[in-house]
């Protein structure tokens, strides 16, 4: 049985190890921003971009997971 995309997305969002990795990466980039020198604009922009990429990935997974939840609810109505 092929797993639906939304089920895979939900599983990834519920994976504690993956969430731990996301948090570590985000924290690393926050530290890079905090510890940068005043003229290290490129370092801060790169770190900010990396944080935004993590947030985009999570948001996409959440979107895919919610599509499946909505579909399940639709089928229960009928």
Secondary structure by P-SEA (a helix, b strand, c coil): ccccaaaaaaaaaacaaaaaaaaaaaaaaaaaaaaccccaaaaaaaaaaaaaaaaaaaaaaaaaaaaaaaaaaaaaac
